[in-house]
Amino acid sequence: MSMRVMNEVMLPTVRGMAEEGRPFKGMLYAGMMIDGDRINVLEFNCRFGDPECQPLLMRLQTDLVEILDKAIDGKLNEVELEIDSRPAVCVVMASEGYPGNYITGKPITGLVNAAKLRDVMIFHAGTAIENRRTVTSGGRVFGVTAMDASVNKAIERAYKAVDKIRWKGCYYRRDIGHRAVSHLKKNTGPLVGVIMGSDSDLPVMRAATDFLDSLGIKNEIRISSAHRTPEQAAKYARTAAQRGLKIIIAGAGMAAHLAGVLAAHTTLPVIGVPIDASSLNGLDALLSTVQMPPGIPVGTMGIGKAGAKNAAVFAARILATGNPDLTAALEQHSRDMAAQVEAKNKALAEGL
């Protein structure tokens, strides 16, 4: 979905403004509602959103002023963003009655103790100083933000800080991050198994794993021979679906029976990659992979690295069925290839 938002909303907006002679420089924030596969744009702001901004700022290690200065000068390419890889969580603490009527001027306690917690930042949203005391002055009072090694730990750390802060009538949600936690509980294992008959096949099969990695598709790579370890290969295929795999890519050379053996022991799609490993330049592997009996199909690609990459592209297209994010990523890959051709044509024309 993030790829679709960029390709269908953000980039067209920026490009449209530039084409109209009003190039945008600065911070552009879009407020949206996502309904299934539908993206509904509510508003655009020339600023960060609150409280979405707080977790982003916690993770941003590069000076924000430097980033915005470079944006103004049209030199963003000179800035290398440093982002803390740890997840961040923000809990909004509000006054009783918000978003309706609420009373201000209530004394707040516990800020000093909460601020002592490591990797916690307390963003003031609606506070003031009266008689040397911090009091409430708005509906949303604090954005208590924390980072940690996992989403669960970040949530725990944020609420640990929240529990130290008090004023009469303060309230906050206790379910912050629950959707992220629920998502993490789903299958997060590899979706594609990449199998090769020998470690000598690795340079070829890396073309498959590299492409899968570029799209964020989790995969695993194993060595298993149809002839030297037939039982191991059969077991891998039989248990693949139980372990959450959706597709198997098998690469082998010479008498390349690996893909066929795997296909005989699973109902998952199996994609075969013939590898040039003999004096026959891969033709033996191609025929061994593609000539399968009826009912035991193997989707066979071309010989070598090009075939391995196409196997990964084909696997991604299968997985993209019903997955808008992956579909958008594949569409972007197609646009990137077209742009590369255009760049080469331009370079060729300039060289003539």
C-alpha positions in Angstrom: 0.0 0.0 0.0 2.9 2.4 0.7 4.1 2.0 -2.9 0.6 2.7 -4.2 0.3 5.8 -2.1 3.6 7.1 -3.5 2.9 6.2 -7.1 -0.8 7.1 -7.2 -1.0 10.1 -4.9 2.3 11.7 -3.8 4.4 11.6 -6.9 1.6 12.6 -9.3 0.8 15.5 -7.0 4.4 16.8 -6.9 4.9 16.2 -10.7 1.6 18.0 -11.4 2.6 21.1 -9.5 6.0 21.2 -11.2 4.3 20.9 -14.7 2.1 23.8 -13.8 5.1 25.9 -13.0 4.7 25.7 -9.2 7.3 23.2 -8.1 6.9 22.2 -4.4 9.8 22.4 -2.0 9.4 21.4 1.6 7.4 19.0 3.7 4.2 17.6 2.0 1.9 15.6 4.2 -1.2 13.8 2.9 -4.0 12.7 5.1 -5.7 9.6 3.8 -8.3 7.0 4.6 -7.6 3.5 3.3 -10.7 1.4 2.7 -9.6 -2.1 1.5 -7.8 -1.4 -1.8 -9.2 2.1 -2.1 -7.1 5.2 -1.2 -9.2 8.3 -0.2 -7.3 11.5 0.1 -8.7 13.8 2.8 -6.2 16.7 2.8 -2.7 17.9 2.0 -0.6 19.8 4.5 2.7 21.6 4.1 3.9 20.2 7.4 4.1 16.9 9.3 1.0 15.4 10.8 0.4 15.2 14.6 0.9 12.7 16.2 2.4 10.8 13.2 5.4 13.2 13.2 6.7 12.2 16.6 7.7 8.5 15.9 9.3 9.7 12.7 11.4 12.4 14.5 12.4 9.8 17.1 13.9 7.6 14.4 15.4 10.4 12.2 19.1 10.8 13.1 19.9 13.4 10.4 19.4 17.1 11.3 15.9 18.0 10.1 16.9 21.6 9.5 19.6 20.5 7.1 17.1 18.3 5.2 14.6 21.2 4.8 17.4 23.6 3.8 18.6 21.3 1.1 15.0 20.9 -0.1 14.6 24.6 -0.4 17.9 24.8 -2.4 17.0 21.9 -4.6 19.9 19.8 -3.3 18.2 16.9 -1.5 20.5 14.6 -3.4 23.3 15.8 -1.2 21.6 14.6 2.0 21.9 11.0 3.2 19.1 10.2 5.6 20.1 8.3 8.7 17.2 6.4 10.2 17.2 4.4 13.4 15.9 0.9 12.4 14.1 0.4 15.6 10.3 0.8 15.7 8.8 3.8 17.5 5.4 4.2 19.1 3.5 7.4 20.2 0.7 7.4 22.8 -1.4 10.6 22.9 -2.4 11.8 26.4 -5.5 14.0 26.3 -7.6 16.0 28.7 -11.1 14.9 29.8 -13.7 16.1 27.3 -11.4 16.3 24.3 -12.2 16.6 21.4 -15.2 18.5 22.8 -15.0 21.0 25.7 -12.3 20.5 28.3 -10.9 22.4 31.3 -7.3 23.8 31.2 -4.9 24.8 33.9 -4.7 21.4 35.6 -1.3 20.7 37.3 0.7 17.8 35.8 3.0 15.5 37.8 5.5 12.8 36.9 7.2 14.5 33.9 10.7 14.4 35.5 10.5 10.7 36.2 9.0 9.8 32.8 11.8 11.8 31.1 14.5 9.7 32.8 13.4 6.6 30.9 15.8 5.7 28.1 14.7 6.1 24.5 11.6 8.0 25.5 10.7 11.5 24.3 7.8 13.5 25.7 6.4 15.9 23.1 4.4 18.8 24.6 1.3 19.5 22.6 -1.0 21.4 25.0 0.9 22.6 28.1 1.9 25.9 29.7 3.8 27.1 32.7 1.8 28.7 35.5 3.5 29.6 38.9 6.5 27.5 37.9 4.3 24.5 37.4 3.5 22.6 34.1 -0.3 22.7 33.5 -2.6 21.7 30.7 -3.5 24.3 28.1 -5.1 22.1 25.4 -7.0 19.0 24.5 -4.1 16.9 23.3 -1.5 17.4 26.0 1.4 15.1 25.3 2.7 12.7 22.6 4.6 10.2 24.7 7.0 8.5 22.2 9.3 5.5 22.7 11.7 3.4 20.6 12.8 -0.2 21.2 14.1 -3.3 19.5 10.5 -4.5 18.6 7.0 -3.0 18.3 5.9 -4.9 21.4 8.8 -3.5 23.4 8.3 0.0 22.1 4.7 -0.1 23.1 5.7 -1.4 26.6 8.3 1.4 27.0 5.8 4.1 25.9 3.2 3.0 28.3 5.7 2.8 31.1 6.4 6.5 30.6 2.7 7.3 30.3 2.0 5.6 33.6 4.3 8.0 35.4 2.5 11.1 34.1 -0.7 12.3 35.8 -3.2 15.1 36.0 -6.9 15.2 37.0 -9.0 13.9 34.1 -6.2 12.7 31.8 -7.0 9.8 29.5 -5.4 7.9 26.7 -6.0 4.7 24.6 -4.6 1.4 25.7 -4.6 -0.2 22.3 -2.0 1.8 20.5 0.0 -0.5 18.1 -2.5 -3.4 18.3 -2.9 -3.6 14.5 0.9 -3.7 14.1 1.2 -6.4 16.7 -1.6 -8.4 15.1 0.1 -8.1 11.7 3.4 -9.3 13.1 1.6 -12.4 14.5 0.7 -13.5 11.0 3.1 -15.6 8.9 6.4 -13.6 8.7 8.4 -16.5 7.3 9.7 -16.9 3.8 7.2 -17.1 1.0 9.5 -18.4 -1.7 11.9 -21.3 -1.4 15.0 -21.1 -3.7 16.6 -24.6 -4.1 19.7 -25.5 -6.1 21.4 -28.8 -6.8 24.9 -27.6 -5.9 26.7 -24.7 -4.3 28.3 -24.0 -7.7 24.8 -22.9 -8.8 24.7 -20.1 -6.2 26.1 -17.3 -8.6 23.2 -18.0 -10.9 20.5 -18.4 -8.3 21.5 -15.1 -6.6 19.8 -13.4 -9.5 16.5 -14.8 -8.1 17.1 -14.0 -4.5 18.4 -10.5 -5.2 15.2 -9.6 -7.1 13.0 -11.1 -4.4 14.9 -9.1 -1.8 14.5 -5.9 -3.8 10.7 -6.3 -3.6 10.8 -7.2 0.1 9.6 -10.8 -0.6 11.0 -13.0 2.1 12.8 -16.1 0.8 15.1 -18.9 1.8 17.8 -20.6 -0.2 18.9 -24.2 0.2 21.0 -26.9 -1.5 19.2 -30.1 -2.2 20.1 -32.6 -4.9 17.5 -34.8 -6.7 20.2 -37.5 -7.1 22.5 -37.1 -4.1 19.9 -36.3 -1.5 16.6 -37.4 -3.0 14.8 -38.0 0.4 15.8 -34.6 1.6 14.5 -33.0 -1.6 11.2 -34.8 -1.3 10.8 -33.9 2.4 11.5 -30.2 1.6 8.7 -30.2 -1.0 6.2 -32.2 1.1 6.6 -29.8 4.1 6.9 -26.5 2.1 3.3 -25.5 2.3 3.1 -26.3 6.0 6.0 -23.9 6.6 4.3 -21.1 4.8 6.0 -21.3 1.4 3.9 -20.3 -1.5 6.3 -20.9 -4.4 9.4 -23.0 -5.0 12.2 -22.0 -7.5 14.5 -24.8 -8.4 17.8 -24.4 -10.3 19.9 -27.3 -11.5 22.3 -28.3 -14.3 23.1 -31.4 -16.4 20.4 -34.1 -15.7 18.3 -31.4 -14.0 15.6 -33.4 -12.3 15.4 -31.3 -9.2 12.4 -29.2 -10.2 10.5 -32.2 -11.4 11.1 -34.2 -8.1 10.0 -31.2 -6.1 6.8 -30.8 -8.2 6.0 -34.5 -7.7 5.9 -34.0 -3.9 3.9 -30.7 -3.6 0.9 -28.9 -5.0 2.8 -25.5 -4.8 3.8 -23.9 -8.0 7.4 -25.0 -9.0 9.5 -22.8 -11.3 12.5 -24.4 -12.9 15.8 -22.7 -13.8 18.1 -24.7 -16.1 21.8 -24.0 -15.4 24.7 -24.3 -17.8 26.9 -26.9 -16.0 28.1 -29.1 -18.8 29.6 -29.1 -22.3 26.0 -29.0 -23.7 25.7 -25.3 -22.6 22.6 -25.9 -20.5 20.5 -27.5 -23.2 20.5 -30.8 -21.3 19.2 -29.0 -18.2 16.6 -27.2 -20.2 15.2 -30.3 -21.7 15.3 -32.2 -18.3 13.4 -29.4 -16.6 10.8 -28.6 -19.3 9.8 -32.2 -20.4 7.5 -33.1 -17.5 4.8 -35.8 -17.7 1.1 -34.7 -17.6 -0.1 -33.6 -14.2 3.4 -32.7 -12.8 3.9 -29.2 -14.2 7.1 -27.2 -13.9 7.1 -23.6 -15.1 10.4 -23.5 -16.9 12.5 -20.3 -17.5 15.5 -19.7 -19.7 19.0 -20.9 -19.0 21.2 -19.1 -16.5 21.0 -15.8 -14.6 18.4 -14.3 -16.9 16.2 -17.4 -16.3 16.8 -17.1 -12.5 15.7 -13.5 -12.5 12.7 -14.2 -14.6 11.8 -17.0 -12.1 11.8 -14.4 -9.3 9.7 -12.0 -11.4 7.2 -14.8 -12.3 7.0 -15.7 -8.6 6.4 -12.1 -7.6 3.6 -11.8 -10.2 1.9 -14.9 -8.7 2.2 -13.5 -5.2 1.0 -10.1 -6.4 -2.5 -11.6 -7.2 -4.6 -9.8 -4.6 -1.6 -7.9 -3.2 -1.8 -4.2 -4.3 1.5 -3.3 -2.7 3.4 -6.0 -4.6 1.5 -5.1 -7.8 2.6 -1.5 -7.4 6.2 -2.6 -6.9 6.1 -4.7 -10.0 4.6 -1.8 -12.0 7.4 0.5 -10.7 9.9 -2.2 -11.8 8.5 -2.0 -15.3 8.7 1.8 -15.4 12.3 1.6 -14.2 13.2 -0.7 -17.0 11.6 1.6 -19.5 13.5 4.6 -18.0 16.7 2.7 -18.4 16.1 2.1 -22.1 15.2 5.8 -22.5 18.5 6.8 -20.7 20.5 4.5 -22.9 18.9 5.9 -26.1 19.6 9.4 -24.8 23.3 8.5 -24.1 23.5 6.9 -27.6 22.1 10.0 -29.3 24.4 12.3 -27.4 27.4 10.1 -28.4 26.6 10.3 -32.1 
